[in-house]
């Protein structure tokens, strides 16, 4: 297990290098640049700006300098704010992490409950209700869900606020309950969790039905074991591997930030910052957030692979 983990961690390095290379050349292949304006500036001023940020150098020299900075852990600076990209990501990542964690918890709990209830009531009313909710959640994009929630629960009923995030501003305030504003937290989390909850519910239902038809489940029932024990100890655990396969990528995507939801609710997370960077053609911040997303996805996939061995003792890595 240790050797496998070390190999996978080392493989993340060339993955990040490939992502960095592709992103770098794509940014420089797009017409225009971070300082392109509708109104042209004097040639001398434009040349000075290009020279200040090293954009006047040949592309291969810019690439070599960029990779060298990455090796030292420097993601460069934002051309818009002139702040280090690493600082911007760290400042915004805490907000996105809160949204991702709450959304993942809600999606996993709701999705697994729906999936288990549907499987245990196969072809019954509970199964049809669960399938309907899962299908509806998977069919409606989360920005449509967000618009519906805003119109009904914010504009018409006035139950929740629709601007900003109500979580703590710093990690030190996590256990300070006065730092939370639930009215601002409900709608973004519900809107963002609808789609992953639906996928988890469908996968859980299919996996549970497959396990319930196995011979060892029939044997457990023949021995007179209680249904609750059969479901919790034998069925649910063995049905978790397909669920983990889905939860891993979902967790990675949520951790990297929700572009649309953060923009709709004006939440200062890393997803909204990435959209603003793309609009401003901020090379440094675009490439920095792309690397951040790639790292999150790689680590999440590694964690999921390692959890396979925890859930199923038959799986061994060498």
N, C-alpha and C positions, 0 to 999 in steps of 0.2 A: 504493500500500500504506500509506504513512504517513497520508494523509488518511483512509483507511478505518479505520485503527486509532484515530485521534483521535476520529472520530465514534462508534465503538463504545465507547470509554472514556467519552465524554461521556454516552452513553445509559445507562451504569450508574447515573448520578446519579438520574434520575427513577425507575429501577427500584427503587433503594434507598428513595427517598421513598415509593413506593407500598407497598412491603413494610413500612416503618416505620409508615405510616398504618393499614394493615389490622391489623397486629399490635397497635398501640396501642389501637384501638377494640375489638378482640376481647378483649383482656385486661380492659378496663373493662366489657365487656358480660357477662362471666362473673359469676354470683352469688358473693358473698363477696369476699374480698380477701386481701392478703398477711398481714394481721394478724388474720384471722378465727380464732377458737379455739373448741373445744368448750365451754369454760367462759367465760361472758360476763364481761367486765371492767366496772368502774364506768364510767358514761358520761363522766365527766370525764377519766379516763385514756385512754379510747378516743379522745376528741376531741383530746387532747394528742398522741397518736401520729399521728393523721391529719393534724394541723396541722404536725407536725415534718417530715413527708415531702411536704407539699403536696397530700395527697389530699382535703382539705376544699374545695379550690378548684373552680370550675366546670370541666367537662370540656374546654371549648375553651381555657381558660387553661392547663390541664395539658398539652394537646397543643401549644400554641404554645411553652411552655417546653421541652418535650421536643424539638421540631424545632429550636429555637434552640440547645440543647445539642449536638444532632447536627451542626449546621453547624460548631460549634467543635471537633468531634471528641470530645465528651464523651458517653459512653453511659450516664451516670448511675451510681447506686450499687446494690449488691445490698441488698435490704431484710432479708435474712437475716444476711449477714456484715458489712454496712455497709462493704464494700470497693468501690472503683471496679470497675465491670463490665469495663472495658478491661483492668485488671490481672488479673482472674480469667481472662479469655479468653486473654491472653498466657501466663499461667502454665500453663493446661491445654492450649493449642494445640500446644505442643512435643511432648507425649506423643502426642496424636492424630495429629500430623504424622508421627511415627515409624511408628506403626501403619499409617497410610495409605500411606506410601511403600513400606514392605516388602510390604504386601498388594498394592499395584499392581504392583510388580516381579514378585512370584510369580504373580499372576493373568495378567499379560501374557505372561510366559515360558511358563508351563504352557499357557495357552489357545492361544497362537499355535503352539506345538509340536504340540499335539493337532490343531489345525485343519489345519496344513500336512501332517502325516502322514496324516490322514484323506483330504485331497484328493489327495495323491500315490498313495494306495492305494485309490482310489475303488472301492467295491463289493467290497473285499477284507477280509481279517481285520483289518488295521490300521484301516480305515475304520469297521467295525462296533464295534471296541473304543473308538475315539475318540468315536463318536456315543453309545455307551452311557455312557461316563464324563461326557460333556457333558450328556446328558439327566439323569443321576442328580444331577450337581452343580446343575443348574438347577431340579430338582424338590424338593430337600431344603432347607428354610430353614437359614440359617447358625446359628441358635440350637440347632436339632436336631443339626447337625454338631458344635457346641461341646459339647453334652451327651454325645454319643457319644464324643468325644475325651477328655473329662474322665473318664468311666466306665472306658474301656478303658485309656488311656495314663497317667492320673494315679492313679485309685483302684486299679485292678487291677494294673497293671504298675509304677506309681511312677516312670515315666520323666520326667515333666514336672510342674512346679508349676502350680497352678490359680488362684493368687491373686496379683494385682499384675502389673506390667509390668517386664521386665528390661532396658529400654533406658536410656541415659544420662539423668540428671536435668536436665542443663543442656547447651546447645549446645557449651560448651567441652569437654565430655567425649566428643564424637562420635568422635574418633580415639583415645580411651583405651579400649583393648579390655578392660581390667579392670573397666570400668563396665558391661559387658554381662552379662546372665544369660540365656543361651539357653534354659534350662529354662522360663523364664517367657514367652518370646517366641513359641515354636513354635505352641502351640495357638491363641492368639487370631488369629495371622496365617493359619494354615491354615483355621480355621473361617470367617474373614471373606473369604478369597480363593476359596473353592469356587464360590460363585455367579457372581462376575464372570469367573472363569476359564472357566466353562461357557459364558457368553454370548460371550466373546471367541472361544472355540474354534468355536462354531457359526457365527459371523459370518465368521471366517477361512476356515473350510472352504467356505462358500457363495461367498465372494468369490474364493478360489483356483480353485474349479471353473469359475467364470465366465471368469476370465482365462485359464486353461489351454485353453479352447476357442476363444480368439481366433486370428485368422489370423496375427498376427505371431509367436505362439508356435509355430505350425506351420511358419512360415518359418524361425524360428531352429533348430528341430529338423532341418528339411530341409537347412540349411547345415552340419549336423554339429556344432553347438555342444554342449558337454557339458551333461548334464542339471542338474548342480549350478549351473552358470553361468546356465542358463535360469531356474531357480527363484529364485536369489538376486538376480540382476540385473534380470530382466525380469518375472517373475511376482509375486514377493513385493512389490516396490515398488508395482506397479500395483494390487495387491489391498489396499493399506494404507488407502485412503480410507474404505471402510466400517468398517474396524477402528477408525480414529481417531474416527469418529462415535460408536462405543460406548465407547471408552476415555475420552473427554472427560467425559461425565456420570458414569462410574464413578469417575474420579479426583476429581471435585468432591464426590461423595457420601462417598467415603472420607476426603477431607481435612476434611470438616465433622464427622467423628466417627461412630463406630458406637455407637448408643445401647444396643442389647441386649448386644453383645459386651463393651463396657466395663463394663456393669453386672454381667454374669455373672462376669467375671474380676476384678471390683473394681479396675478400672484408673482412675486419676484423670485421665481425659481430658475433653475438652469435651463429648462425647456424654453421659457419665455426669452431668456437671455440669448439662446441660440437663434431664435427667430429674429430678434433685433440685430444680431450679428450678421445674419444672412442679408437682411434688408440694407444694412450699412456697408456690406462687402468688407467686413472686418476680418481680414485674413487670419490674424493671430487667434482671435477668439473662435472662429469657425473651426480651424484645425485643432485647437485645444479641446473644444467640446466633442469633436469627432473622436479624438483619442480617448477622452474620458468615457464616452459611450462604449467604445471598443473594449476598454479595460473592464468596465462593469459587466458587459456581456460575457467576456472570456472567464472572468472569475465566477460568475453565476453558473455557467455551464460546468466548470470544474467542481463547484460545490454540489451541484445536482448529481454528477457522476459519482462523487464520493458518498452521497447519501444513499445511492442505490445499494451499496454494500452494507449500510447500516440497516436499511429496511429489509433487505433480502440477504441472509447469511450465505446463500449459495453463490453469490457474486463475489469474486475475488480478483483483485488487480495485481499484476506483477510488473 
